[in-house]
Amino acid sequence: MDQFDSDDDNKGRPGVPVDAGRLLTALRRHWRVIPTAIAAGALIGLAIAAMLVKPSYTAKATMLWEPPSDADPSDRSFLTQVDSIKLASNLKEVRRRLKSKATVDELKEKINLLFDGQSHLVVIEATDSTSKGAVNLANTVVDVFLNYQRTIGRDRGSERSRRVEADIKAAQAQLKTAQDAYEAFRKEIGVADFEVELRLALGKVDTLKQQIETSKVEAATQAAAEAQYKATLASTPATTVSTQSVSNPDATQLATVRVQLAEARGHLSADHPTVLRLQRTVESLEAKVSSSPGATVTGSSIAANPQYAAAQSGMQIARVAKESAEARRIQAEKALEEANVQLARLSSVKGRAEQLLSAIAAQEAHRNELEALNVRTRDQVRSAASDFRVVTPASLPDKANPSKRRAVVIRTPIIALVIALLGIVGYELRGLRVHTAREAGFWANAAVIASSTWPREQTTLGQLIDELSDAAPAVRGTTLVVGARVNEVPLAREIAYWLSHLTSSGVQRGIVGADEPVVGPDIGSYRPANAQAARGLAAPGGGTALIRRGSEALTVAQAWDGPPHGPSLRRASRLADRVLVVVAAGTMSCTEISQLRSRLGRSNGIGLLLVGLNPEFVKLPDRVGEVAAFWEQSAA
């Protein structure tokens, strides 16, 4: 942006960046190019449709993704595997199997993938110039992909198996370390198997305790039996009546029961129920016999009392059993002391033993898990399968795809038309040069006072002077006429001459006809008498100074004859009331014109006079911006 531009100036820039009328004129000028381009595009489209656009067929094969139950069926995994269908390695294998000369990129263009993340269905569409070729392409892509999946599964399984085998070796080494530590511990405490020894020690202690208790009970029981037998011997006679005849039947039964009681006491304890029952029977019969005085004994014989003998034998047996029980108790107590010592010794190292045995058990379990996993992994490697299953293989399509020939025939002329239009516009805009008043006004951000085909058409000079005479005679102050380039300096001198001639000699504008303006006598062909006369109107010293005039003076037009830029030009520009810049149409770019304000050193009071206009653009606006404000401008 120019340093003299302001936001307000930019909001009100006159004109337009590119004059649409100029572009329309260019299109009219080159109108023959448009039908020629359309015709050429149509012919090219027909040729392309006939020779290059071939009929195509599309075959479809459908697969279903069925991941293992232990896998993660995520959408990301599904999309990754679907994208692998078009891997370059897979397409190269497809090309090798089909013996195709197409490149990998060409094969990729022939394959289209349709998939659904919800149902996990994948449709492979293959397009080829023949229906059989499309079917072969689709099925080959499926076969190559499934084989790729199986290969990936085998490779993945082999890699996992190698890792598992390495883990098994590490676990085996750790197990060996744990076993060596336990073996050293076992030798240190002097046992073959700690767990067995500990169980045996515990069992031995329990058994000995039970034996001691049993021996105590048995000894007590036998002691009681011995005491009872002693009491029985004390109360039982050594002899008894062996036979006896009685007339009382109760006495006879009493004798029989006594014999039975003596026999029972010989092999049963005193508190045995049979002994007690027979004893009660004897007591009952004795009571009856005592109460029956009529009973008499008819005869009797004396013999050894069997009850006494049985009691004596039982007492001896009880004494021997008691002594044996006491001996077993004493022996068991001694063994229990030894077993307790062994158990205490084993219990003191039980924690360490359990720790070592637990480490061995954990390592063995870990090794067994790894071995089982290795077996499963090897099975998977041997029977590696793809996660995809073919639902429907590709079959011959019923008909060819819709032809693209019509689209090619229609689009090619349109493309040719667009190219032609862009070419015409681009040619017209080459160099970004300014050709019309609206373009000059926009890029310079200044008013365009007038536009003329002069000096391209010499006869239009009078018309241009006539245009300037509308305002110049009534304006006061100094007008500095500057050529935009060195080539425009002579034109600026001539314009300055005529402006001064209008104000000083009082030439009046005549009637302008339809074809040729008349300003005074033969003004269109008038030239200054000599260059010195024109230069006399300029500032002395080659444009290095200007004489300020009072506000009551008439208009003074001065042509700048100094350098086209620099401080002298900017000073002369600031001393003048207004600056009229003569610009030749089509010779300056938009950037050059936009720098005029910087060259002149002022932001207002600048006007453009566009000369050398192309006759084709005379119908376009010749004035842009505030022309009246330019003529009314005065120096600060």
Buried (B, 14 or more C-beta within 10 A) or exposed (E): EBEBBEEEBEEEBBBBEBBEBBBEBBBEEBEEBBEEBBEBBBEBBBEBBEEEBEBBBBBBBBBBBBBEEEEEEEEEBBEEBBEBBBBEEBBBBBBEBBEBEBEBEEBBEBBBEEBEEEEBBBBBBBBBEBBEBBBBBBBBBBBBBBEBBBEBBBEBBBEBBEBBBEBBEEBBEBBEEBBEBBEEBBEEBEBEEBEEBBEBBBEBBEBBBEBBEBBBEBBEBBBBBBEBBBEBBEEBEEEBBBEBEBEBEBBBBBBEBBBBBBBBBBEBBBEEEEBBBBBEBBEBBBEBBEEEEEBEEEEEEEEEBBBBBBBBBBBEBBBEBBEBBBEBBEBBBEBBEEBBEBBEBBBEBEEBBEBBBEBBEBBBEBBEBBBEBBEBBBEBBEEBBBBBEBEEBBEEBEEBEEEBBEEBBEBBBEBBBEEBBEEBBEEBBEEBBBBBBBBBBBBBBBBBBBBBBBBBBEEBBBBBBBBBBEBBBEBBBBBBBBBBBEEBBBBBBBBBBBBBBBBBEEBEBBEBEEEEBBBBEEBBEBEBEEEEEBBEBBBEEEBBEBEEBEEEEBBBBBBBBBEBEEEBBBBBBBBBBBBBBBBBBBBBEBEBBBBBBBBBBBBBBBBBBBBBBBEBBEEBBBBBBBBEEBBBBEBE
